[in-house]
Amino acid sequence: MNSTKPKNAVALHSKKKNKPKNKSLVTVICCIVLLVTAFVIFWDTISIIFPDFDNSVYKFTYPSSQSRKFVPFKNNMIFCCSDGIYCIDKKGNEKWMVPIVFDQPIVAASDYGIVAASKNSTTIYTIDESGKTKEFSSDFPVLNLKIAEKGNILAIIDKPNYSGAVEAYDNKGMPLFVWSAGSVNFVDAALSADGRKLAVSGINTSGTEIDCKIQLFDIYKSETPYAETTLGNNLVSQVKWVDNSRILCVGDKSFVSLDAKAKQKWAYDYNDLTLNFVSIGDKNNIVLALGSDALDLNMSIRSINLAGKLNSKIDYDGAIYSISANSKRLLVCSSNGVSAYDKKGRLREQAKTNKEIYKGYLLPGNTAFLDEGGYAELSGIR
């Protein structure tokens, strides 16, 4: 049998072999298969770098001097200012606008609808997803508003001679419940998803030591708490219900989860670090930015789940301006630009920009909404 000796054969290979006729084609096919396989395996770890948001976003322009508030609403962004309240879709289009003058706007939203007011006013507005508006009044100036998934409204009010007070209304503005702080200095309050249970955090100053107290109420039954607990010197600045079954408490020393009977389920300790930013996304994505102090340029960003376990840890280098989390992603706005991570801490998108970004928000459909003072930009995230 006639054959030629391969050019690269080594001396030890004395036996002659037949050279496959399709060796080059087989090699090319194998290389293609390997490249495709590698691309599929590592695709999740690839981040797409945008040189500037101008080439990849929709814009919504507004006067930069206005006092303004933004809040995500379904797949839209609600923008409240002195001109009125706007609903902006994820392409930057105005869906509707209600021309109500808001001096110092307060706005909150849930899947049920939107609630808004001017701070220290007594008029409260409710708006549905089509822009239909109704109004009702509180007896006292409103400091903050919240709305439950089923539509009940919580107003944090300035009531004379009390260190804090709250009022609850149904979705038609009919009063349901009122609570006024006694020895407890009010800090924050939240309604459960069904609008029935109320959680209140406050600082108890009646004893020799300052303690944080969490009280739970059934607003349809009694103005007396049905359960309460103290968290010692872990001062809770924010409370939030997860559905109707547990409460998340943002403390200055640890993040605590309570059940609907005020029993502690778990606590995530900051280990003497300072909590600088927090964002509570849906479905197992609670994000904390911890540092040695408020000016720390090397913060540790932690994503924890609803069981108190660590999803991921990101050591972030740069001055962070804001963070925002939804069920799948984390958006970080900083001196380095804008970065988006998944719950595993993997970088998914990054954009370098010379613009000053006041705050970033994540919409449910993984759209980044960036407030840049004068206009907002929107960009999709993988």
Order of alpha helices (4+ residues) and beta strands (2+ residues): alpha-beta-beta-beta-beta-beta-beta-beta-beta-beta-beta-beta-beta-beta-beta-beta-beta-beta-beta-beta-beta-beta-beta-beta-beta-beta-beta-beta-beta-beta-beta-beta-beta-beta
